[in-house]
Amino acid sequence: MTNFAQFYQQGGVFMHLITLFALTSTGLLASRAVRLRGLVRRVTAGKPPPPIEHEGLVLGLMIAAGLAGALGATFGLIETGAALRSVPPEHHVMALSRALPIALSPLAWSLLLLIPMVLGRAVVGAVEARLRRLAARA
């Protein structure tokens, strides 16, 4: 793999699906993070906090991105097996060394996007939970 475009292209349609899920989830998570300022104002004013929005949707989209990566890698491995049947046995090692990185590209892309999303969700959730505990004490 020489550049990002090649990496993204070799993952096929699954890369687009993973990216769509990740961008949607990140946008919803970002909107929750922006609303934390309003939650701080409500807590300091003694008002009850509003209900949590999009929590299930954010988590669902993150899981869908991971599963799309796993599915893309599975199809890639199926194609790798089919390709191995088309080359002589003495070329299997060389064919595998080229095919496996391509087959695993969707999984790598989903993990690359999911790790910061999971960390962001944890931070936003922890801050939000802390603010809600403060509001409950008041």
N, C-alpha and C positions, 0 to 999 in steps of 0.2 A: 504494500500500500504506500503510494507516494504522496498522496494528498487527501484532504478531507472530501473533496468531490468524488474521488474514486471510492473511498470508504463508504460514503452515503449511497452512491449508485449501486454498489455491489450488494447492498442489503435489500434492494428491490422495494416493492410497494409497502412492505412492513415498516420501513424507515419513515415513510410519510405518516402512516397510522400512529406510530410511536410518537413522532413529533407533534402531531395534532393533539393526542391525548395529553402529552406533557405541557404543551403551550396552554391548553384550556385549563388544566389543573393549576398551573403556575399563575395564570391570570386570576382565577378564583381565590387562590391563596394570597396573592398580592392585594386583592380587594379587602380580604379579611385583615391583613396586616395594616392597611391604611385606616380601617375602621377602629383599630386599637386606640388611636388618639381620641376618638369620640367616646370610646368606652372609658378611658381615663377621666375625661371630663364628667361623664355621668357618675362615675364612682366618687369623684371628689365633690360633686354636687349632692350626693346622697340619693340619687335616682336609681331605680332598679336597672340592671343591665338588660339590653335586648337579647333575644334568643340568638344562639350561634347559627350562622347561615353557611350553607354549602359544605359542611363538614363531611357528610356522607358522600357527596358528589366529588369532592377533592380526593378523598381516599379511594373511591371507586375508579376515578380516572387514572390515579397513580397505579393501582393494581392492574387496570386494563393495559397501561403502557408496558408494564413488566411482562404481562402475559402475551402481549403482541410480540415482544422481543423473543420470548421463549418459543412461541409458535413459529416465528420467522426462522429462528435457529433450527428448529425441528425440520421444517421444510428444506432448509439448506443442507442439513445432514442427509435427508432422504435423497436430495439431488446429488450429493457427494457419493452416496452408495451407488446410484445409477451411473454416475460418471466413471466410477472405478470399474464397473463391468464392461466399459467400452475401451479400456486401455489394457495392454498386455501386463501380466503380473509383475514383470521386472520394473515397470514404471509406477507401481502403486504407491511407493513411498514418496516419490516426487509429486505425484498427483495429489496425494493426501496433504502434503506440506503446502500446496497451493490452494486446495479446496477448503480446508478447515477454517482458515482465517476468514474466507469469504462467507462460509456457512454461519459462522458465529457473529458476524457483523451486526445483525439486528439485536442480538442479546447484549453485545457490548454497548450499542447505542442506547438501549433502554436503561442499562445500569448507569451509564454515564449521565443520563438525564435524571434518573430516579434518586441517586444518592443526594444531590443537593436539594431536591424537592422534599425528600423525607426529612432532611435536617431542617429545612425551612418550616415545614409543617410542625415539627417538634418544637421549634422556637416560638412560633406564633401560638401554638396550642398552650405552651407553658406560660407565656405571658398572659394570654387570655384567661387561663385557669386561675392564675395568681390574682388578676384583677377581679375576677368573679368571687373569689374567696374574700377579698377585701370588701367587696360590696355586700356580701352576706353578713359580715361582722358588723357593718355599720347600721 
